[in-house]
Amino acid sequence: MKQKIVMKVQMSCQKCRTESLKLVAKADGVSFVGLEGAEKDKVVVIGEGVDAVKLATSLRNKVGHTELISVAEQK
């Protein structure tokens, strides 16, 4: 079952965005990573068996304040 995870990450610069995308792309089961929102502050992850809490925690540690917005089944 694929799931779509949306997280709001406090990213102030392009380097932060790049870092957060790289970090998320390394996680197991991730098939798509992208940025969303007017200020490109939402990280979208689509994959199978992805641990949303683990992702959010690692983003908090490496990039900045991270808020888990939604975890939904991708159809």
All heavy atoms as a GROMACS GRO file, in nm:
protein
  561
    1MET      N    1   0.084  -0.120   0.000
    1MET     CA    2   0.000   0.000   0.000
    1MET      C    3   0.088   0.126   0.000
    1MET      O    4   0.168   0.147   0.090
    1MET     CB    5  -0.088  -0.002   0.125
    1MET     CG    6  -0.168   0.122   0.143
    1MET     SD    7  -0.255   0.126   0.300
    1MET     CE    8  -0.132   0.197   0.404
    2LYS      N    9   0.072   0.205  -0.103
    2LYS     CA   10   0.149   0.330  -0.110
    2LYS      C   11   0.081   0.436  -0.024
    2LYS      O   12  -0.040   0.439  -0.014
    2LYS     CB   13   0.156   0.381  -0.255
    2LYS     CG   14   0.261   0.310  -0.335
    2LYS     CD   15   0.292   0.388  -0.460
    2LYS     CE   16   0.412   0.324  -0.525
    2LYS     NZ   17   0.467   0.402  -0.632
    3GLN      N   18   0.164   0.522   0.035
    3GLN     CA   19   0.108   0.629   0.116
    3GLN      C   20   0.173   0.762   0.079
    3GLN      O   21   0.286   0.766   0.033
    3GLN     CB   22   0.125   0.600   0.264
    3GLN     CG   23   0.266   0.571   0.308
    3GLN     CD   24   0.271   0.529   0.454
    3GLN    OE1   25   0.170   0.516   0.520
    3GLN    NE2   26   0.392   0.508   0.503
    4LYS      N   27   0.094   0.868   0.097
    4LYS     CA   28   0.142   1.004   0.070
    4LYS      C   29   0.156   1.075   0.204
    4LYS      O   30   0.060   1.084   0.280
    4LYS     CB   31   0.043   1.078  -0.019
    4LYS     CG   32   0.086   1.219  -0.052
    4LYS     CD   33  -0.016   1.287  -0.143
    4LYS     CE   34   0.026   1.429  -0.173
    4LYS     NZ   35  -0.072   1.498  -0.257
    5ILE      N   36   0.277   1.122   0.231
    5ILE     CA   37   0.305   1.191   0.356
    5ILE      C   38   0.338   1.337   0.325
    5ILE      O   39   0.420   1.364   0.238
    5ILE     CB   40   0.425   1.126   0.429
    5ILE    CG1   41   0.397   0.978   0.453
    5ILE    CG2   42   0.455   1.198   0.559
    5ILE    CD1   43   0.521   0.898   0.486
    6VAL      N   44   0.272   1.430   0.393
    6VAL     CA   45   0.299   1.572   0.375
    6VAL      C   46   0.348   1.629   0.507
    6VAL      O   47   0.283   1.612   0.610
    6VAL     CB   48   0.172   1.649   0.327
    6VAL    CG1   49   0.204   1.796   0.306
    6VAL    CG2   50   0.116   1.588   0.201
    7MET      N   51   0.464   1.695   0.502
    7MET     CA   52   0.522   1.755   0.622
    7MET      C   53   0.558   1.900   0.595
    7MET      O   54   0.610   1.931   0.489
    7MET     CB   55   0.650   1.680   0.662
    7MET     CG   56   0.626   1.539   0.706
    7MET     SD   57   0.780   1.451   0.736
    7MET     CE   58   0.831   1.414   0.569
    8LYS      N   59   0.528   1.985   0.691
    8LYS     CA   60   0.567   2.125   0.680
    8LYS      C   61   0.700   2.142   0.752
    8LYS      O   62   0.712   2.108   0.869
    8LYS     CB   63   0.461   2.216   0.743
    8LYS     CG   64   0.493   2.362   0.722
    8LYS     CD   65   0.381   2.450   0.770
    8LYS     CE   66   0.418   2.595   0.749
    8LYS     NZ   67   0.306   2.682   0.744
    9VAL      N   68   0.801   2.188   0.678
    9VAL     CA   69   0.935   2.200   0.734
    9VAL      C   70   0.977   2.346   0.726
    9VAL      O   71   0.958   2.413   0.624
    9VAL     CB   72   1.036   2.113   0.655
    9VAL    CG1   73   1.172   2.118   0.721
    9VAL    CG2   74   0.987   1.970   0.644
   10GLN      N   75   1.035   2.396   0.835
   10GLN     CA   76   1.083   2.534   0.838
   10GLN      C   77   1.215   2.540   0.762
   10GLN      O   78   1.319   2.498   0.812
   10GLN     CB   79   1.103   2.578   0.983
   10GLN     CG   80   1.119   2.726   0.998
   10GLN     CD   81   1.119   2.766   1.146
   10GLN    OE1   82   1.072   2.694   1.233
   10GLN    NE2   83   1.174   2.882   1.172
   11MET      N   84   1.208   2.589   0.637
   11MET     CA   85   1.326   2.597   0.552
   11MET      C   86   1.345   2.741   0.507
   11MET      O   87   1.260   2.797   0.441
   11MET     CB   88   1.310   2.506   0.430
   11MET     CG   89   1.292   2.361   0.465
   11MET     SD   90   1.270   2.255   0.322
   11MET     CE   91   1.097   2.281   0.284
   12SER      N   92   1.457   2.800   0.543
   12SER     CA   93   1.478   2.941   0.514
   12SER      C   94   1.557   2.966   0.386
   12SER      O   95   1.557   3.077   0.334
   12SER     CB   96   1.549   3.007   0.633
   12SER     OG   97   1.666   2.933   0.664
   13CYS      N   98   1.626   2.865   0.336
   13CYS     CA   99   1.709   2.887   0.217
   13CYS      C  100   1.704   2.767   0.123
   13CYS      O  101   1.652   2.662   0.158
   13CYS     CB  102   1.854   2.912   0.260
   13CYS     SG  103   1.925   2.773   0.349
   14GLN      N  104   1.757   2.784   0.004
   14GLN     CA  105   1.759   2.679  -0.097
   14GLN      C  106   1.840   2.558  -0.049
   14GLN      O  107   1.806   2.445  -0.076
   14GLN     CB  108   1.816   2.734  -0.229
   14GLN     CG  109   1.801   2.639  -0.347
   14GLN     CD  110   1.658   2.596  -0.374
   14GLN    OE1  111   1.566   2.677  -0.375
   14GLN    NE2  112   1.636   2.468  -0.393
   15LYS      N  113   1.948   2.585   0.024
   15LYS     CA  114   2.033   2.478   0.075
   15LYS      C  115   1.954   2.387   0.170
   15LYS      O  116   1.970   2.265   0.168
   15LYS     CB  117   2.155   2.537   0.146
   15LYS     CG  118   2.258   2.435   0.183
   15LYS     CD  119   2.377   2.500   0.251
   15LYS     CE  120   2.473   2.392   0.300
   15LYS     NZ  121   2.572   2.442   0.392
   16CYS      N  122   1.869   2.449   0.252
   16CYS     CA  123   1.784   2.372   0.345
   16CYS      C  124   1.688   2.283   0.269
   16CYS      O  125   1.665   2.168   0.306
   16CYS     CB  126   1.704   2.466   0.436
   16CYS     SG  127   1.805   2.572   0.538
   17ARG      N  128   1.629   2.337   0.162
   17ARG     CA  129   1.535   2.259   0.080
   17ARG      C  130   1.605   2.139   0.019
   17ARG      O  131   1.554   2.028   0.022
   17ARG     CB  132   1.474   2.347  -0.029
   17ARG     CG  133   1.378   2.449   0.023
   17ARG     CD  134   1.313   2.530  -0.088
   17ARG     NE  135   1.237   2.638  -0.032
   17ARG     CZ  136   1.284   2.762  -0.013
   17ARG    NH1  137   1.406   2.792  -0.050
   17ARG    NH2  138   1.208   2.854   0.041
   18THR      N  139   1.724   2.164  -0.037
   18THR     CA  140   1.802   2.058  -0.099
   18THR      C  141   1.837   1.951   0.004
   18THR      O  142   1.822   1.832  -0.022
   18THR     CB  143   1.932   2.115  -0.160
   18THR    OG1  144   1.898   2.223  -0.247
   18THR    CG2  145   2.007   2.011  -0.240
   19GLU      N  146   1.882   1.994   0.120
   19GLU     CA  147   1.919   1.902   0.229
   19GLU      C  148   1.801   1.817   0.271
   19GLU      O  149   1.814   1.695   0.289
   19GLU     CB  150   1.971   1.984   0.348
   19GLU     CG  151   2.019   1.902   0.465
   19GLU     CD  152   2.145   1.822   0.438
   19GLU    OE1  153   2.228   1.865   0.355
   19GLU    OE2  154   2.161   1.717   0.502
   20SER      N  155   1.683   1.878   0.286
   20SER     CA  156   1.565   1.803   0.330
   20SER      C  157   1.521   1.701   0.224
   20SER      O  158   1.484   1.589   0.258
   20SER     CB  159   1.450   1.896   0.367
   20SER     OG  160   1.410   1.970   0.256
   21LEU      N  161   1.529   1.738   0.096
   21LEU     CA  162   1.492   1.644  -0.010
   21LEU      C  163   1.589   1.526  -0.015
   21LEU      O  164   1.548   1.412  -0.032
   21LEU     CB  165   1.488   1.715  -0.146
   21LEU     CG  166   1.372   1.813  -0.166
   21LEU    CD1  167   1.383   1.882  -0.301
   21LEU    CD2  168   1.238   1.746  -0.152
   22LYS      N  169   1.718   1.554   0.000
   22LYS     CA  170   1.819   1.447   0.000
   22LYS      C  171   1.796   1.351   0.115
   22LYS      O  172   1.804   1.230   0.099
   22LYS     CB  173   1.960   1.507   0.013
   22LYS     CG  174   2.018   1.560  -0.115
   22LYS     CD  175   2.160   1.607  -0.089
   22LYS     CE  176   2.221   1.674  -0.210
   22LYS     NZ  177   2.352   1.733  -0.178
   23LEU      N  178   1.770   1.408   0.232
   23LEU     CA  179   1.748   1.328   0.353
   23LEU      C  180   1.629   1.235   0.337
   23LEU      O  181   1.637   1.116   0.368
   23LEU     CB  182   1.725   1.423   0.471
   23LEU     CG  183   1.726   1.363   0.609
   23LEU    CD1  184   1.868   1.326   0.648
   23LEU    CD2  185   1.670   1.461   0.709
   24VAL      N  186   1.519   1.288   0.285
   24VAL     CA  187   1.396   1.210   0.268
   24VAL      C  188   1.414   1.104   0.159
   24VAL      O  189   1.366   0.992   0.172
   24VAL     CB  190   1.278   1.305   0.237
   24VAL    CG1  191   1.155   1.227   0.199
   24VAL    CG2  192   1.249   1.393   0.357
   25ALA      N  193   1.485   1.139   0.052
   25ALA     CA  194   1.504   1.047  -0.060
   25ALA      C  195   1.583   0.922  -0.019
   25ALA      O  196   1.566   0.816  -0.079
   25ALA     CB  197   1.574   1.118  -0.175
   26LYS      N  198   1.666   0.935   0.085
   26LYS     CA  199   1.748   0.822   0.132
   26LYS      C  200   1.667   0.719   0.211
   26LYS      O  201   1.712   0.608   0.229
   26LYS     CB  202   1.862   0.872   0.221
   26LYS     CG  203   1.980   0.925   0.144
   26LYS     CD  204   2.100   0.941   0.236
   26LYS     CE  205   2.109   1.083   0.285
   26LYS     NZ  206   2.222   1.108   0.373
   27ALA      N  207   1.549   0.756   0.258
   27ALA     CA  208   1.469   0.667   0.342
   27ALA      C  209   1.420   0.545   0.263
   27ALA      O  210   1.400   0.552   0.142
   27ALA     CB  211   1.350   0.743   0.398
   28ASP      N  212   1.402   0.435   0.334
   28ASP     CA  213   1.355   0.310   0.272
   28ASP      C  214   1.212   0.323   0.220
   28ASP      O  215   1.126   0.378   0.288
   28ASP     CB  216   1.359   0.195   0.374
   28ASP     CG  217   1.501   0.153   0.404
   28ASP    OD1  218   1.588   0.177   0.319
   28ASP    OD2  219   1.523   0.094   0.512
   29GLY      N  220   1.188   0.271   0.100
   29GLY     CA  221   1.053   0.265   0.045
   29GLY      C  222   1.004   0.391  -0.024
   29GLY      O  223   0.892   0.396  -0.074
   30VAL      N  224   1.085   0.496  -0.030
   30VAL     CA  225   1.042   0.622  -0.092
   30VAL      C  226   1.051   0.612  -0.244
   30VAL      O  227   1.154   0.574  -0.298
   30VAL     CB  228   1.128   0.741  -0.041
   30VAL    CG1  229   1.095   0.868  -0.115
   30VAL    CG2  230   1.108   0.761   0.108
   31SER      N  231   0.941   0.647  -0.314
   31SER     CA  232   0.943   0.643  -0.459
   31SER      C  233   0.931   0.782  -0.522
   31SER      O  234   0.965   0.801  -0.637
   31SER     CB  235   0.831   0.553  -0.512
   31SER     OG  236   0.707   0.598  -0.466
   32PHE      N  237   0.881   0.880  -0.446
   32PHE     CA  238   0.869   1.017  -0.497
   32PHE      C  239   0.891   1.117  -0.384
   32PHE      O  240   0.843   1.097  -0.273
   32PHE     CB  241   0.730   1.039  -0.558
   32PHE     CG  242   0.704   1.183  -0.596
   32PHE    CD1  243   0.747   1.234  -0.717
   32PHE    CD2  244   0.636   1.267  -0.508
   32PHE    CE1  245   0.724   1.367  -0.749
   32PHE    CE2  246   0.613   1.401  -0.541
   32PHE     CZ  247   0.657   1.450  -0.662
   33VAL      N  248   0.964   1.224  -0.415
   33VAL     CA  249   0.986   1.332  -0.319
   33VAL      C  250   0.965   1.464  -0.391
   33VAL      O  251   1.010   1.480  -0.505
   33VAL     CB  252   1.131   1.328  -0.264
   33VAL    CG1  253   1.156   1.445  -0.172
   33VAL    CG2  254   1.160   1.199  -0.193
   34GLY      N  255   0.897   1.559  -0.329
   34GLY     CA  256   0.877   1.689  -0.393
   34GLY      C  257   0.845   1.797  -0.292
   34GLY      O  258   0.825   1.770  -0.173
   35LEU      N  259   0.843   1.921  -0.340
   35LEU     CA  260   0.807   2.035  -0.255
   35LEU      C  261   0.673   2.089  -0.299
   35LEU      O  262   0.640   2.088  -0.418
   35LEU     CB  263   0.914   2.144  -0.266
   35LEU     CG  264   1.051   2.112  -0.208
   35LEU    CD1  265   1.149   2.222  -0.243
   35LEU    CD2  266   1.044   2.094  -0.058
   36GLU      N  267   0.596   2.138  -0.205
   36GLU     CA  268   0.461   2.189  -0.231
   36GLU      C  269   0.440   2.318  -0.155
   36GLU      O  270   0.518   2.351  -0.066
   36GLU     CB  271   0.360   2.085  -0.182
   36GLU     CG  272   0.257   2.044  -0.282
   36GLU     CD  273   0.164   1.936  -0.226
   36GLU    OE1  274   0.120   1.949  -0.112
   36GLU    OE2  275   0.138   1.840  -0.298
   37GLY      N  276   0.336   2.389  -0.188
   37GLY     CA  277   0.301   2.510  -0.114
   37GLY      C  278   0.357   2.635  -0.181
   37GLY      O  279   0.452   2.628  -0.258
   38ALA      N  280   0.298   2.748  -0.148
   38ALA     CA  281   0.337   2.876  -0.208
   38ALA      C  282   0.482   2.910  -0.177
   38ALA      O  283   0.554   2.966  -0.260
   38ALA     CB  284   0.245   2.986  -0.158
   39GLU      N  285   0.526   2.877  -0.057
   39GLU     CA  286   0.663   2.910  -0.017
   39GLU      C  287   0.755   2.789  -0.023
   39GLU      O  288   0.863   2.790   0.034
   39GLU     CB  289   0.662   2.968   0.125
   39GLU     CG  290   0.594   3.103   0.131
   39GLU     CD  291   0.566   3.147   0.273
   39GLU    OE1  292   0.645   3.113   0.363
   39GLU    OE2  293   0.464   3.215   0.294
   40LYS      N  294   0.709   2.683  -0.091
   40LYS     CA  295   0.787   2.559  -0.104
   40LYS      C  296   0.833   2.508   0.033
   40LYS      O  297   0.946   2.467   0.051
   40LYS     CB  298   0.909   2.580  -0.196
   40LYS     CG  299   0.874   2.622  -0.336
   40LYS     CD  300   0.861   2.503  -0.425
   40LYS     CE  301   0.832   2.541  -0.568
   40LYS     NZ  302   0.714   2.484  -0.621
   41ASP      N  303   0.742   2.513   0.130
   41ASP     CA  304   0.777   2.472   0.266
   41ASP      C  305   0.717   2.338   0.306
   41ASP      O  306   0.732   2.294   0.419
   41ASP     CB  307   0.736   2.581   0.366
   41ASP     CG  308   0.586   2.608   0.364
   41ASP    OD1  309   0.518   2.561   0.270
   41ASP    OD2  310   0.538   2.679   0.454
   42LYS      N  311   0.649   2.272   0.212
   42LYS     CA  312   0.591   2.141   0.242
   42LYS      C  313   0.665   2.034   0.163
   42LYS      O  314   0.679   2.044   0.042
   42LYS     CB  315   0.443   2.141   0.206
   42LYS     CG  316   0.362   2.230   0.297
   42LYS     CD  317   0.214   2.217   0.269
   42LYS     CE  318   0.134   2.305   0.361
   42LYS     NZ  319   0.105   2.434   0.305
   43VAL      N  320   0.712   1.933   0.234
   43VAL     CA  321   0.780   1.821   0.170
   43VAL      C  322   0.678   1.710   0.152
   43VAL      O  323   0.610   1.670   0.247
   43VAL     CB  324   0.897   1.770   0.258
   43VAL    CG1  325   0.963   1.650   0.194
   43VAL    CG2  326   1.000   1.880   0.278
   44VAL      N  327   0.664   1.662   0.027
   44VAL     CA  328   0.570   1.555  -0.005
   44VAL      C  329   0.650   1.428  -0.034
   44VAL      O  330   0.743   1.431  -0.112
   44VAL     CB  331   0.485   1.592  -0.129
   44VAL    CG1  332   0.390   1.479  -0.164
   44VAL    CG2  333   0.409   1.720  -0.105
   45VAL      N  334   0.612   1.320   0.033
   45VAL     CA  335   0.681   1.193   0.015
   45VAL      C  336   0.578   1.088  -0.022
   45VAL      O  337   0.476   1.075   0.045
   45VAL     CB  338   0.751   1.149   0.146
   45VAL    CG1  339   0.826   1.019   0.126
   45VAL    CG2  340   0.844   1.257   0.196
   46ILE      N  341   0.604   1.012  -0.129
   46ILE     CA  342   0.517   0.902  -0.166
   46ILE      C  343   0.602   0.776  -0.167
   46ILE      O  344   0.712   0.774  -0.223
   46ILE     CB  345   0.451   0.925  -0.304
   46ILE    CG1  346   0.360   1.047  -0.298
   46ILE    CG2  347   0.370   0.802  -0.347
   46ILE    CD1  348   0.300   1.088  -0.429
   47GLY      N  349   0.552   0.672  -0.102
   47GLY     CA  350   0.628   0.548  -0.097
   47GLY      C  351   0.552   0.438  -0.026
   47GLY      O  352   0.441   0.456   0.020
   48GLU      N  353   0.618   0.322  -0.017
   48GLU     CA  354   0.556   0.207   0.045
   48GLU      C  355   0.631   0.172   0.174
   48GLU      O  356   0.754   0.159   0.172
   48GLU     CB  357   0.562   0.088  -0.052
   48GLU     CG  358   0.435   0.009  -0.054
   48GLU     CD  359   0.430  -0.088  -0.171
   48GLU    OE1  360   0.443  -0.044  -0.285
   48GLU    OE2  361   0.415  -0.207  -0.144
   49GLY      N  362   0.560   0.160   0.282
   49GLY     CA  363   0.621   0.123   0.410
   49GLY      C  364   0.714   0.229   0.467
   49GLY      O  365   0.810   0.197   0.534
   50VAL      N  366   0.685   0.356   0.440
   50VAL     CA  367   0.768   0.465   0.489
   50VAL      C  368   0.724   0.501   0.631
   50VAL      O  369   0.605   0.516   0.657
   50VAL     CB  370   0.758   0.590   0.398
   50VAL    CG1  371   0.848   0.700   0.447
   50VAL    CG2  372   0.792   0.554   0.255
   51ASP      N  373   0.820   0.516   0.721
   51ASP     CA  374   0.790   0.553   0.860
   51ASP      C  375   0.785   0.706   0.870
   51ASP      O  376   0.889   0.772   0.871
   51ASP     CB  377   0.898   0.495   0.951
   51ASP     CG  378   0.864   0.512   1.099
   51ASP    OD1  379   0.774   0.592   1.131
   51ASP    OD2  380   0.929   0.447   1.182
   52ALA      N  381   0.665   0.761   0.877
   52ALA     CA  382   0.645   0.907   0.878
   52ALA      C  383   0.708   0.973   1.001
   52ALA      O  384   0.768   1.079   0.990
   52ALA     CB  385   0.496   0.938   0.872
   53VAL      N  386   0.696   0.910   1.116
   53VAL     CA  387   0.749   0.967   1.239
   53VAL      C  388   0.902   0.972   1.235
   53VAL      O  389   0.964   1.071   1.272
   53VAL     CB  390   0.700   0.886   1.362
   53VAL    CG1  391   0.763   0.937   1.489
   53VAL    CG2  392   0.549   0.893   1.371
   54LYS      N  393   0.962   0.865   1.184
   54LYS     CA  394   1.108   0.859   1.173
   54LYS      C  395   1.159   0.968   1.078
   54LYS      O  396   1.259   1.034   1.104
   54LYS     CB  397   1.147   0.720   1.120
   54LYS     CG  398   1.288   0.680   1.149
   54LYS     CD  399   1.306   0.534   1.109
   54LYS     CE  400   1.449   0.493   1.114
   54LYS     NZ  401   1.467   0.354   1.068
   55LEU      N  402   1.086   0.987   0.966
   55LEU     CA  403   1.122   1.092   0.869
   55LEU      C  404   1.114   1.229   0.933
   55LEU      O  405   1.206   1.311   0.918
   55LEU     CB  406   1.026   1.089   0.750
   55LEU     CG  407   1.061   1.000   0.632
   55LEU    CD1  408   0.957   1.019   0.522
   55LEU    CD2  409   1.198   1.026   0.579
   56ALA      N  410   1.005   1.256   1.002
   56ALA     CA  411   0.985   1.386   1.066
   56ALA      C  412   1.093   1.413   1.170
   56ALA      O  413   1.148   1.523   1.178
   56ALA     CB  414   0.847   1.392   1.130
   57THR      N  415   1.129   1.309   1.246
   57THR     CA  416   1.232   1.324   1.348
   57THR      C  417   1.368   1.356   1.286
   57THR      O  418   1.438   1.446   1.333
   57THR     CB  419   1.243   1.194   1.433
   57THR    OG1  420   1.115   1.165   1.485
   57THR    CG2  421   1.340   1.212   1.547
   58SER      N  422   1.404   1.286   1.179
   58SER     CA  423   1.534   1.312   1.117
   58SER      C  424   1.537   1.451   1.052
   58SER      O  425   1.639   1.518   1.053
   58SER     CB  426   1.573   1.202   1.019
   58SER     OG  427   1.476   1.184   0.922
   59LEU      N  428   1.424   1.496   0.997
   59LEU     CA  429   1.417   1.631   0.941
   59LEU      C  430   1.431   1.736   1.051
   59LEU      O  431   1.497   1.837   1.032
   59LEU     CB  432   1.286   1.653   0.866
   59LEU     CG  433   1.281   1.600   0.723
   59LEU    CD1  434   1.140   1.607   0.668
   59LEU    CD2  435   1.375   1.676   0.632
   60ARG      N  436   1.370   1.709   1.167
   60ARG     CA  437   1.383   1.801   1.281
   60ARG      C  438   1.528   1.814   1.323
   60ARG      O  439   1.575   1.923   1.352
   60ARG     CB  440   1.301   1.751   1.400
   60ARG     CG  441   1.164   1.807   1.403
   60ARG     CD  442   1.089   1.770   1.530
   60ARG     NE  443   0.948   1.766   1.499
   60ARG     CZ  444   0.874   1.656   1.496
   60ARG    NH1  445   0.926   1.540   1.525
   60ARG    NH2  446   0.748   1.662   1.464
   61ASN      N  447   1.598   1.703   1.327
   61ASN     CA  448   1.737   1.702   1.371
   61ASN      C  449   1.830   1.771   1.272
   61ASN      O  450   1.922   1.841   1.312
   61ASN     CB  451   1.786   1.559   1.394
   61ASN     CG  452   1.720   1.494   1.514
   61ASN    OD1  453   1.669   1.563   1.601
   61ASN    ND2  454   1.718   1.363   1.517
   62LYS      N  455   1.808   1.751   1.143
   62LYS     CA  456   1.902   1.801   1.042
   62LYS      C  457   1.866   1.937   0.983
   62LYS      O  458   1.952   2.014   0.947
   62LYS     CB  459   1.913   1.700   0.926
   62LYS     CG  460   1.959   1.564   0.968
   62LYS     CD  461   2.109   1.554   0.961
   62LYS     CE  462   2.150   1.411   0.987
   62LYS     NZ  463   2.282   1.391   1.030
   63VAL      N  464   1.735   1.965   0.968
   63VAL     CA  465   1.694   2.088   0.898
   63VAL      C  466   1.633   2.192   0.990
   63VAL      O  467   1.681   2.304   0.998
   63VAL     CB  468   1.594   2.054   0.783
   63VAL    CG1  469   1.558   2.180   0.706
   63VAL    CG2  470   1.655   1.951   0.689
   64GLY      N  471   1.525   2.157   1.059
   64GLY     CA  472   1.458   2.253   1.146
   64GLY      C  473   1.322   2.203   1.189
   64GLY      O  474   1.290   2.085   1.170
   65HIS      N  475   1.241   2.290   1.243
   65HIS     CA  476   1.108   2.254   1.294
   65HIS      C  477   1.027   2.184   1.186
   65HIS      O  478   1.012   2.236   1.076
   65HIS     CB  479   1.035   2.379   1.343
   65HIS     CG  480   0.901   2.348   1.398
   65HIS    ND1  481   0.884   2.290   1.522
   65HIS    CD2  482   0.777   2.364   1.345
   65HIS    CE1  483   0.754   2.272   1.542
   65HIS    NE2  484   0.688   2.317   1.437
   66THR      N  485   0.976   2.067   1.217
   66THR     CA  486   0.899   1.988   1.121
   66THR      C  487   0.765   1.950   1.180
   66THR      O  488   0.757   1.905   1.293
   66THR     CB  489   0.976   1.860   1.082
   66THR    OG1  490   1.104   1.896   1.033
   66THR    CG2  491   0.903   1.782   0.976
   67GLU      N  492   0.660   1.969   1.101
   67GLU     CA  493   0.524   1.939   1.142
   67GLU      C  494   0.466   1.835   1.047
   67GLU      O  495   0.470   1.853   0.926
   67GLU     CB  496   0.442   2.067   1.126
   67GLU     CG  497   0.339   2.092   1.230
   67GLU     CD  498   0.275   2.228   1.207
   67GLU    OE1  499   0.345   2.330   1.217
   67GLU    OE2  500   0.155   2.228   1.177
   68LEU      N  501   0.416   1.726   1.100
   68LEU     CA  502   0.354   1.622   1.018
   68LEU      C  503   0.212   1.668   0.987
   68LEU      O  504   0.130   1.682   1.076
   68LEU     CB  505   0.355   1.491   1.096
   68LEU     CG  506   0.346   1.361   1.019
   68LEU    CD1  507   0.454   1.353   0.912
   68LEU    CD2  508   0.359   1.245   1.113
   69ILE      N  509   0.182   1.696   0.860
   69ILE     CA  510   0.050   1.747   0.823
   69ILE      C  511  -0.047   1.634   0.793
   69ILE      O  512  -0.157   1.630   0.847
   69ILE     CB  513   0.058   1.845   0.704
   69ILE    CG1  514   0.136   1.968   0.747
   69ILE    CG2  515  -0.080   1.882   0.653
   69ILE    CD1  516   0.160   2.069   0.640
   70SER      N  517  -0.007   1.540   0.706
   70SER     CA  518  -0.099   1.430   0.676
   70SER      C  519  -0.024   1.305   0.630
   70SER      O  520   0.084   1.312   0.573
   70SER     CB  521  -0.199   1.472   0.568
   70SER     OG  522  -0.133   1.480   0.443
   71VAL      N  523  -0.088   1.193   0.658
   71VAL     CA  524  -0.043   1.063   0.607
   71VAL      C  525  -0.168   0.998   0.551
   71VAL      O  526  -0.262   0.971   0.624
   71VAL     CB  527   0.016   0.975   0.720
   71VAL    CG1  528   0.056   0.839   0.665
   71VAL    CG2  529   0.134   1.043   0.786
   72ALA      N  530  -0.170   0.978   0.419
   72ALA     CA  531  -0.289   0.923   0.355
   72ALA      C  532  -0.251   0.812   0.258
   72ALA      O  533  -0.139   0.808   0.207
   72ALA     CB  534  -0.364   1.032   0.281
   73GLU      N  535  -0.347   0.724   0.232
   73GLU     CA  536  -0.324   0.617   0.136
   73GLU      C  537  -0.327   0.675  -0.005
   73GLU      O  538  -0.416   0.753  -0.040
   73GLU     CB  539  -0.435   0.512   0.153
   73GLU     CG  540  -0.408   0.386   0.076
   73GLU     CD  541  -0.515   0.280   0.099
   73GLU    OE1  542  -0.566   0.271   0.213
   73GLU    OE2  543  -0.547   0.211   0.003
   74GLN      N  544  -0.227   0.640  -0.085
   74GLN     CA  545  -0.220   0.688  -0.223
   74GLN      C  546  -0.290   0.589  -0.313
   74GLN      O  547  -0.262   0.471  -0.312
   74GLN     CB  548  -0.071   0.700  -0.264
   74GLN     CG  549  -0.048   0.755  -0.401
   74GLN     CD  550  -0.077   0.904  -0.412
   74GLN    OE1  551  -0.082   0.974  -0.314
   74GLN    NE2  552  -0.095   0.950  -0.532
   75LYS      N  553  -0.386   0.638  -0.391
   75LYS     CA  554  -0.464   0.547  -0.479
   75LYS      C  555  -0.411   0.545  -0.617
   75LYS      O  556  -0.354   0.637  -0.666
   75LYS     CB  557  -0.609   0.591  -0.479
   75LYS     CG  558  -0.671   0.567  -0.344
   75LYS     CD  559  -0.814   0.614  -0.339
   75LYS     CE  560  -0.871   0.578  -0.205
   75LYS     NZ  561  -0.934   0.679  -0.136
   0.00000   0.00000   0.00000
